[in-house]
Amino acid sequence: MAAFLPAAAHAGAGRGDYHVAKDGQSIDDLVIEFMDTNQIPGMSVAIVQAPYITRVVGYGFADQEKKTLVASRTVFNVGQLTNAFTGVAIMQLKEEGKLNLDDPMTKYLPWAPQSWSKVTIRHCLTHTSGIAGYDKAASFSYAGEHSKDQMIALLKNEPVQFEPGTRFSNSTTDAYLLGLIVEAASGQTYETYVNRNQFERIGLQHTFFLSTLKNMRNELGNGTQPAAHKRFLHESALINPTEPATGYDEKNNSLVATPGNDWNATFASSGIAASAEDISLWDIALAGDILLKDAEDRSFLYRPVTLKNGTQAPGNSGWLFPGHKGLMEIKGNVPGYSAFLSRFTAANELLCVTLLANRSDVVDLDVLARKIAAAYDRQLGTPDSAHWVGSVQSPYSVSETIDRAAALVKANGGKVFARIDHSAEAGAVHQDLRPTQVLMFGNPAVGTTLMQSRSSIALDLPLRIMATQDESGQVWLSFTDPQPLAAAYGFGQTDEALLQRMSLALRRLVQATISANSV
């Protein structure tokens, strides 16, 4: 009888079940809805059910002007996913006996300023160095042409913001310095070392450095617009071509192509470009001893960092550990591109989701990834809620999650109106409720504008987020998305730009709240 049940009844039924859906929505439905909401020109999605790659799908345009399509070999700048490749390279050099994690970085980079003298390779790898990120410097641009010497001069000016090992802060400078250490310790360029020890070892045919994208063989240089493909009729190597995705950003309510990101500006921090399928191949190789022979070295990279005071920061080498046992995630965001990889590594799960998009600032790819994971196994998804509510997992307790959110609201000039501890109130009337707290916050100038347009929306303002602990002990941070909520109130196009800004600001707050960065 099971064979005749509707697809929704099979949703999340487990490994091997081909009725893959979440609440009646197929993966295609979930991706298309997300692309529409976030105005994404093109996306690539790959699903791993180790050791298989069971799904690789392209959606939309790789380049809107050339009319090239996103396909299985389309290459995207994966941004800070590069951190994880760099971390593997450092650990490989450790296994070769060419460096020690507790070596001071000045041993390999003698030009480093005296203020960095206490910073070790381990501090850079775990993002606990305290050195500020160079991407925040006023003189820096990802699209600017930088020489390596110019970048080193820029790096040397970055101050140490806290004592190494005492706090966690994802820093572009940390990863860049690790790339320079790879070169000093190996006697090879970063590209050569990573290519030989990762790309070639796994057989990644559609993974490049921004410096080697020019080596990509395709028909895009034939001067046609839109791109005309003809040589594939005569050369089999050009069937299903490897082509780069053009990056896009929003300006004046329209999408415009971004200038390409510079190799020296990105380097070991965010300079790798790859197809979703190649990221999946690399992802599978992370699990065993193909890349790192020592199980303890793998374990070190894939567990939270312990700070000097004994507390744990839920991140390491670019990875975030949200709290679900065995789950690790990494995000990339550079001009024109957003990327995400989640890995459910528990033996009874073994599901990984790669999402690559050719648009800047798609901050909540993790929300889409959890929905996709839930289509395979409901236990991997987020709690059910109204369609205007989004949820992400928090690696912190309920109280600490709300503490972090409140601190970030105030640091960004917002106002906290109220904090409600529902579980404490339940206890006051002798009832039990799992830890649940709500934070109400906002910007009166923005909220007033909306209420002047539709006074009834005052019922749902100010904005609010909720942290709650489920029966398994996992903590979830849920938020009311102002865009679908406003649609229910009948807001028109005149308020759309304001609502988009509100939604993006809220999503950035949520992502900062659950990040590994110290607040």
N, C-alpha and C positions, 0 to 999 in steps of 0.2 A: 504493500500500500504506500510505503514512503515515496516510491518513484512517482506517484501521482499527486503528491502534495504540492501546493503552490510554492514558487521560489522563495517567497518571504519566510515560509515555514522552515526552510533549510538554512536561512541566514546564520552565518557563524557556526555551522554545524561541525566544523573541524577540517583537518588536513585531508585533501583528496576529494572533498565535496565540491562539485562544480557549480552548485547554486550559491554563488558568492554575492551577497547583498547585505546592506545595512538598512533596516527599516523599510524594505521594499525598494531601495535605491541601489542600482548597480554601481560598480566602480566608475564606469563611464559617467553615470549620472552625477556622482559625487564630484568628480574632477571637473566636469563641464559647469556645474553650478558654482564651484569655487572659482573657475576661470572667469565666468561672467561677473561674479561679485567683485573680483579683484582686477578686472580688465587686463587679463594676461594674454599677450599675443600667442604664445606657444608654451607647451609643457611636455616633458617626457617623464613617464612613470615606469618604474621597474619594481617587480616584486620577487623577493627571494623566499623560497621555502626550502631551506638548505637540505641537500646540496643543489637543488634545482633553482633555476631562474624561470619562474612559471609565467611571467608576464612582462613584456616590454612594449609600451604603447606610446605613440606620439600624438599630440593634439595641437592643431592650429598651425601658425606660421613660424618658421625659424627666422624669416625676414619678410616683413610685410610689403616692402617695396619690390623685392625680387620675386616674391610669391613662392619662395622655397618653403617646403613643408618640414615640420618636425617629424623625424623618423627614427628608426632604431639606432642609427649611427650619428645622429645629430649631436654636436659637441657644444657644451655650455661651460662658461667659466664657473667653477664650483665654489669660488670664494674661499671662505675659511675652512671648508672641508680639507683644504691643503694642509692645515695644521696637523691633521691626523697622519698624512703621508710623511710630514716632517718628523713627527714624533716617532714613527716606525723607523725612519732613517737613523735617528739618534740612538735608539735602542739597538739597532743592528750594529752600529759602530761600537757600542758598549760590548756587545757579544764578540766582536772582533778584537777586543782589547785595545781599541784605539782612543778611548776616552772613559772617564769615570763620571757618573752623574754628579758627584760632589766636587768635581774640579771647579775652581773659579773660572768664570767665562773669560777673564782676562788672560788666562793661560793660552787661549786660542786667539783672542782678539786683543793684542797688546795696545791698540789705539784707544781702547775703552777708557772713559774718564774715571778718575779716582773714586767718584761717588758710587760707582758700580762694583767696587772691589769685593764686597761681601756677597755679590750675586753669583750663584752657581748655575751649572747647566740644569740641575734639578729644578731650581726656582723658575727658570725660563720655561722648562717643559711643563711644569704644573701651573703656570701663570700665577706664581706667587712672588715674582721678582720685585714688584713695586714700580717697575719702569713704565712710564706712561706710553700709550700707543702713539706712534708717529702719525697715524691717519688723522689725528685731531689737530695737528699743527696747522696754523693759518696758511703757511706757504706750500702745503702739500695738496696735490691733486692726483687722483688715480690715473687720469688721462694725460698728465704732463709727461714729457720725455725726461727721464731722470737717468743720470749715469750712476754706476755703483758708488763712486766716490761722493757724488752729491747726496745719495741716500745715507751713506755712512756719516757724512757731516750733519745731516738732519737727525739721525739717530743719537749722535753724541750729545745733542742738546736736550734730550728727554730726561727729565728729573726722576729721581727715585721718590715716589709718593708715600711709601710706607716701608717699614723695616722688612726685608725679605723674609718670607715664610710666615708672616703674621696675618695676611689678608689674601684674598683671591680676587684677581681682576684680569679678565681676558684682555690681552694686549697684543696688538699687531707687532710691536717691537720685539716681544719675546720670541715669536715665531721667526721673524726676520733674522734675529741674532742666531737662532738655532741653525738656520740655513747657512749662515756664514761659518758657524762652527763645524757643520758637516763638511764644508769645503776645506777648512783648515785641517781637520782630523783625517780626512780621507785622501787629501792631495788631489781631489777631482772637483770639477764644478758640481754644484748642487744638482743640476739637470742630469749630468752623467751618472752620478751616484744613485739617484732615485730611479732613473730609467733602468739601469742595470739590475738593481736589487729589488725593484718592485714592478715596474711596467713590464720589462722583459721576462722576469721570473714567472709572472702570472699569465703573460701573453695578452696584455692590453694593447689592442690595435687601434683604439679610438680614444686614446688619452694623450694629451699634449701639455707642454708648458706654453704660456703665452708667447714665449720666445721662439717656439717651434711650430706655431700654428701655420706659418708660411709653408711648411713642408707637407701640409695636407693636400692630397691629390683629389681634385674634383673639376667640375666644368664651370665654376663660378667666375673664372677670369676671362670668359670669352666675350665680354662687353655687351651682352644682351640684357635688356631690362623690359619686362620681367625676365628672369633667368630662363634661358632655353637649353634644355638638355638634349643633346644629339649623339655625342660620342659613345654613350652607353650602348647604343645599338651595335657598336663595333668592338668595344672594349669591355670585357666582362668585369674588370676591376671597378668600373664606374657604375655598375648596377647597384642600386641602394647606396648612393654615395655618402662618404663622410664629409659633412659640411658644418660650418660653424653657425651657431645661432647668434643673430644680432641682438644686442641688449637694448632695452627700452626703459624710458623713465617718463613720468608724467610732468608736463609743463603746460600751464594755462588750460587745464582740463582736457589735454590731449596727449597721446603717447608720441614721443619723439625718440629716434634712435640716439643712443649715447655714443660718444667717441670711444674707441677701444681702450681698455685698461692697459697700462704700460707694464712690461715685465719687471723692470727694476723697481717699480712702485709696489708691486705685489709679491714677487719672489716666493720665498718659503712660507709666507703668511697666507696668500690667496691667489697664487699664480698658476694653478693647474686648471686645465679645461678637459672635460671628459664627457662621454656619453653615459646615460643612465645605466646601460647594460654593463659598461666597463666598471662603473662604481660598484655595481652588484657583484661582479667577479672579484674585485678587490675586497669587498665586504666579506665574501665567503672565505677568501684566503686569510683574513684576519683571525678566523676561528681556530686554525690549527698551527702547525709549525712551518708552514711554507715561507712565511716572512720572518717570524721570530721563533727561534728554536727553543728558548728557555721559557717554560710555562710561567715562571715567576715574573719574567719580563713582560709577558702578555698581561698577566694579572695586575702588574703595577700600572700599566697604561689604562686599564679598563676598570679602575675603582676610584672612589672619591679620594681627594687629597686631605691629609691630616695637617692642620696648621699647628704652629708652635704652642698654642694654648690648649691643644688637644681636641679642639672642635674639628668637625669635618666640613669641607666645602664640597658640594656635590658636582664637581667637575674635575677634568684632567685632560691636558693636551688637546683642548678644544671640545672634548666630549662633555655632555651633561648627563647626569644619572637622575632621572625624575622621581624614582622611588619604587616603581614596579620592579620586582625582583628580576634581574637579568637584562633590564632595558637600558640602552644607552643611545643618545641622540647627538647629532652634530648639525649645526646650521651654517650656511654661508650667505653673505649679503654684501655685494659690491655693486658699484654703479652698473645698472643694466641687467643684473642677474640675482636670483635667489635660489638657494639649494638647501636640501634637507635629506638626511639619512637617519632612519631609526632602525635599531637592531634589537629584536626580542631574542635573547640568546639562551633562555632556559630550554632544557632538552625537550620539554613537551610543547614548546612554542615554535622556535626556529623560524621566525617570520621577520623579514626586513623590507622596508619601504624606502625607495629612492625617489625624490621629487626634484626636478630641475625646471626652472622657469626663466624666461628671458624678459624679466621685469624687475626693477629695483624695489626694495622695501616691501616684499611680500612676507610680512613678519610672522604669520601664523600658519606656515606650512605644516607645523606639528599638529595643528587641529585637524587638517585634512588627512594627515598620515594616520592619526588614531582612528578616524572614521573608516579609512581603508582597512586598517588592521582589524577593526570590529566586523567588517564584512566577511572576514575569514574566521574570526573567533570572537564572539561577543565579549569574552573576558578581557580582551585586549583593548577595548574601547573605553570611552568616557561615560559618565552617568547620563541617563536619559534626561532630557529637559525640553523646554519650549524651543521653538525654532529660532527665536531671537536671542537665545542664550548660547554662549560658547563656553567650553570648559577645557582646561589644561591641567595636567598633573603638577603638583608642587612637591619638591623634595624636602620641604620644611613642614614643621608642625602647623596646625591651624593658626595658633597665636602668632608664631614667628612669620608666617605668610602675611597676615594682616599687618603686623608691625612693619614689615618690609614695604608693603604697598603704601602705607600711610607715610613712611619716611620719604619714599620716592615722590608721592604727590606733593608734599611740602617742598622738597628740594627743587621741583619743577614749577613752583609758583602757584600750585593749586591750593584748594581749601578743603580740609576735612570737616564735614558737617556733623557726622555722628559715627560712632562705632558701637555696634550692638552685638553682645555676646548671648546668643540665643540659648546655648547650653547652660550658661550660668543662670539665666532667667528661668529656665525649666527647673533647675535645681532648687531655686527659691520657692517653687510651688510643689516641691517634692516629686518631681517627675524626671525621668531620664531622657537625655538627648545626646547623641554623639557630638563631639566638639564641632560647633558651627558658629561662625562669626560673619557679620556683614559690615562693610565699610561704605559709607555714603560720602561722596566727594564730588568736586567739580570746579568749574570756573564760572562765577556768577555772570560775568559779561557775556559768555557764550550761552548759558542756560536762559538768560533773560531774553536774548534774541529769539530763541525758539519759542518761548512762552508768549512773546508778543505776536508770533505768527499763529500758534495754536495753544491757547491757554490751558487746554485739557492735558497737555503733556506734562504739566506740573505734577500730576499724579505719579509720574515715573522719573522725575528729576528730584534731586541731583542723581548723577550716575552712581551705580553701586556694584560692588563685587562681593562675592561670598566665598569663604573658605570653609570646607567641611570635610570631615573624616568619614570614610565609609566603613562597612562592617569588617573589611579586611585590613584596616589600618592605613589605607592609602588616603592621601590628602588631595583634594581637588579645588582648584580656583575657578570659579564660574563668574561670568560677566554678562551684563545686558548690552548687546550690540545696538548702538543708537540707530543704525541705518534700517534694519528690518523693523525695529520698534517704531521708528518715525513713520515708516510706510503704513503701519496700522492706524496711525493718527491722520493719515491723508496729507502729509507734507508733499509739496510739489518740487519742481526742478529748481526753483529759486533758492531753496535751502539745501540742495544736494551737496554743493561744495563744502558748506559748513559741516554737514553731517559726516561727510567723508573724512574731513580733518579730525572731527571728534572721534570717529571710529578708529582711525589710524593711531591717534594719541592714546586711546584706551588700550588698544592691542599692544602698543609699545610698552605701556605701563605694566600690563600683564606679563609680557615676556621678560621685562627687567626684574619683576618681582620673583619669578621662578628661576631666574638665571643663577649660575654659581657665583656670580660676582658678589663680593662683600658690599653691604649697604651701610 
